[in-house]
Structure formats: C-alpha cells, structure tokens
Amino acid sequence: MHRPPADDALTAGRWQQACRALLAKMLGEFAYEELLTPEPVDDGYRIALPGGPVYRFAARRGAYGSWQVEPGSVRRDGEPADDPLEFLLAARQPLGLTGDTVGHLVRELTATLLADVRLAAQQLTAAELAELDHTTLEGHQTGHPWIVPNKGRLGFSASDAAAWAPEARQLQSLRWLAVHRDLAAYRGIGELAEPEQLYRQELDLEVLAGYRLLLADRGLDPTRYLLLPVHPWQWDETVLPLFAPWVADGRIVLLPVDRDLRLPQQSIRTFFNITSPQRRTVKLPLSVLNTLVWRGLPTERALAAPAVTAWIHRLRDQDRFLREECRVVLLGEVASVAVRHPYYARLPEAPYQYKELLGAIWREPLGSCLEPGERGRTLAALLQTGGDGRSLVEELIARSGLTARDWTRRLFAVMLPPLLHFLYRYGTVFSPHGENAIVLFDQRDVPVRLAVKDFVDDVNISDRDLRELRGLDPAVTGVLLREGPAGLCQFLHAGLFIGVYRFLAPLLERRCGLPEPEFWELLRGEITAYQRRFPELADRFALFDLLTPEIDRLCLNRNRLLLDGYRDRPQRPHAAVHGRVANPLADPAGSALPGPRESVVSPAP
C-alpha cells in the first residue's frame, strides 16, 4: 500500500489543521476532566490563564458534562489560535504540571500530531471508508477520542512509526523465536491444548519443518522448544538486549520470517494476517508507552488468556439468550506462549514494563465468524469523518434506508443486550470501548450483531458472592480483577457510554439531525427493555445500577498529567477519579420503567 513519504505528508497546511483539531480536543477534554474551568461569556467560553493569555472559544455542552469545542473558533488574546503546545506551556501552572511531565508530554503530543498529519495526507471520503473491510479500515482511524496524546508511542522513532503504526498501513513480516521450555510456557484450549496443532495451523508445514531443522542443525532438541512470533522492533530494542544471556546459551533462537504478511491494528501490538486471513490474529508485547500504559504482555495474564476464553465461551454457549437471540461473537484468545525473564520475575517491585517483555497470544479472527453478507467495523470507526467532511456513520445510515433514530435504536439493540446480560446474569463485564467492540452489519449497513474481544486484559468480575461466579477455575480468578458494583458499572459507563457514545451523540445530532437528548433516551430505553424482559434479575438491576442519578467522573488525561505522569511503577496505572457527573440515563421523573418494547433484540429490517 502506498504511503506518501514523510516530507510530502508533512506540510504547513496539514500541520496547522492537525494542531487546530488537537487544541480544540485539549480544551474540551481538559474542561471535561475539570483540569481547567472555562467561564461562560457572551460569545462562548474563555480561559484566562494567570498572568498570561486569554483563550476564547465556542463550545457545545453535552451529556456527562462533556465539551465539544469548535476547532476554528479558538482565539488567543483575540487572534486565531492553533498551537496546542503553546497552550500547554502557557497553562502548565494552573494545570499543576511538573517540568518532567510537560517535557515528555510535548514529545507525545508532537508524535500524535505527526501521526495525524500522515492520516490527513491519505484521507478517504466517507463513501470510500464504508467500502473497506475491517482490517483495512483500522489504518484509517484517528485513535482514542478521549485521550489527547493518543498516538504518542514513546520509544518509536519516526521511521519506526512509518513502518509499524496502523496509519502507515505497511504489510509486514514477523520473525519467530524458539524459546526453551525452561523459560517459556504454553497454554491452549480444545484442540490447541498441545502446541503442535497450533503450529500446524499457524505456519506452513514447510516453514515449521525448516524451523525444526534449523534447531536440530545447531544441536538443539526441537521438542524442548516453544515457538512464537516476535515483533522485529521488540526483538531489536528489548528482547536481544535484555535476554542476551539466554540467546548466548542457545535457549532463545531467532528464526526466519514466516510466509505471511500482516497489518497492525489500532493497538499497534496486534496483527491481522492478510496473506492467510483464516489464521488467527496475534498479539505481541511492544515496550512502547502509548495512551496510559506500556504495551507489553503481562506474563501471568498471557498464560491465563485461554482459560478465561474457555470460561467466557462456556457462559455464552450454555445461555440460549446469548447464543441464539443475541448471537454474540466472542473472539477468543485460544492459545498463548509466555516467556519469563529470570531476573525480573524475582523482582516484584520492578517496573511493570519489565514483566511484560516476551510472549504471544493467538486470537480467533473475525472473518471466520462472519455470516454471508456481514461486514465488521470497530465501534471506534463510527466516529470517523472522511476527507469530504462527511462522517462514516451518516454514510452508513444513508445506505441503510433507515432514519437516524431507527438506525441508532438498532445499534443499541445489537450492542446492549449481550453486554447487559453478562453484567446482570453473570456479574461479568467487558470493557466495550471503541476497539474492543465490533459491530457487524448486514448488506444494507444495518447493525445486526456484536463481536467483543480482549478478554484477559479487559474482563472484570463482581466482588460479591454471586452463585454464577462460584467454582471458577483458579486460572481465571487469579488474573481477573474483582470490582464492587459501582466499579463494575463503570466499565459500561466509561468504556462505552462516555468513551464512545459521548462523542457519537453530538456527531449524530450535527450530521444526521438526531437530537442528543433523544439519543440518550433511546439508550435508556434499551436498558429498561432488557430489565422488563428479565424481571427475575430485579435484585441484580438494583445491585448493578446503571440508572443512578450520578456516577464517578473517570479521567484518562488527568492520570497522565497529574496522577502517574511518566514515572515507573510496579503495577499498571488505572484511570483517575475526580468528582461526580450527572448520569444522562437516570430517570428524570423517578417513575416506573417505560412500557415494554416488541423485543430486546428485534430482527434486522
């Protein structure tokens, strides 16, 4: 695929456009997290920085106390403003930022801007975006809508980003490693209980035979080794420098590339197999700091991933509602290899990035789960706008033949019931953010089903003694986080409602004429329809109360700016909590639930 050279993509016009958009996002998300408090004025809002400039802008307020700042409206002391880095430096004192945090943040923001410029240089129209398959569409997405430095990727050089970032859309080969079982462990489910079957499915037989011959020629016993792909950047930057003793003694052997070409997903560390799409996607550790965390692969979680998948699949397969009515797709993490570093494994207080250095998880590919005529798109893709100024979601609505209201209602009818059922019936939540939730569409681009991925990292279970959670496999309970009822509900509120729908609602109002209050009414109606469908779960509806008047305000940018900064720590950071926000799903009248609808998941039109 063609990628314009950096010197062609990086023009003054594109840079200014990217800066203008990022400054508006910065103002809006910092205001949402109450890092700054804009004052209302006649022509919009203003932020008067102590002893410094005054910023004015037009903004639209929305649900959860959100802000949508108009990029072209921002002015600094009366002059047009389009420099987010200048604003950061001017606002560092009222923001309470330390010098080291600002220094790293400037780098992350600059890298994000460069990625935005590359995206702008290759923009497609909304109609062209609608024609892409889910693997190609990943490379046209703009990143996390909430986190301001969403493509920082600290550790990547410019050439690394040009080769390995999703927006580069470069087909890449992966080399493999053979790691001695003294260092590596394997887990798999079903027919993959032993690694041999996995290797036969994921590698051409000639390649597999060649790997084993290479080991034998070095006097090594192939049966004592486990095989796994390795990201070339990770090998060069992390594995070889840190695992050098075991490369030297032959317990880690670098193998040639396999025959398949792959594309990175938005997470950077997960790859689609383009040459052999029936083969699984592979998730690899990458010691790059992006969004909130280092993108490694925790050893214990990697080993537990297949067991978590087996449990989640069993819940679905034994539940008629999930299996037959929702027909939810659960993209399982079916096999894994994890490699412990012999020294860091004995240092529990070491920074967590050093406990996530080497391993691989194989996940079921979406393509094998699609029915004839279905097309998958991540939920995040619905927030994208084409180079023609037309949003992808309005293009899909136009193609569906439905009104914006009916299409949105259909989206909720597809997404909410399976997520609610896992929460209420099983005390279990996914983190259905924009990349973990994949909407499946029919040939008319009407939403028909939901697919969910990323279980071991993003599935959480209730800390209450629920009968459905008794007797879990210790391999599952040992890695899944347990949360109180409010915390469990936050995975839907923060991951889906605030993290995606907060941005989708104003987009639908602006581009499709669906008033935002109506959007939230439709969403609440889907929740209450589910509750009427399953009255026997009334105690769970009260326990896991999604309709409470207020919820905690989770903050993602506040974490980076004030809570953790860029310091090392032994555990992964979590989102900061700051204050409370009104819940748009709360019943304004406190009345009984609305009347029943025809069904929780209605047939596609």
PyMOL commands that set and color helices and strands:
alter all, ss='L'
color gray80, all
select helices_A, chain A and resi 6-9+12-32+63-65+71-73+84-95+99-120+126-130+134-140+158-164+166-168+190-192+195-202+205-217+222-224+232-242+244-248+299-317+320-326+344-346+352-355+366-369+379-383+392-400+404-426+455-458+467-469+474-477+485-512+516-533+535-543+557-563
alter helices_A, ss='H'
color red, helices_A
select strands_A, chain A and resi 39-41+44-48+54-57+59-62+66-69+75-76+79-80+175-180+184-188+225-230+252-257+262-264+270-273+281-283+286-290+293-295+329-330+333-339+358-363+375-378+428-429+437-441+447-452+460-462+481-483+550-555+576-582
alter strands_A, ss='S'
color yellow, strands_A
deselect
rebuild
show_as cartoon
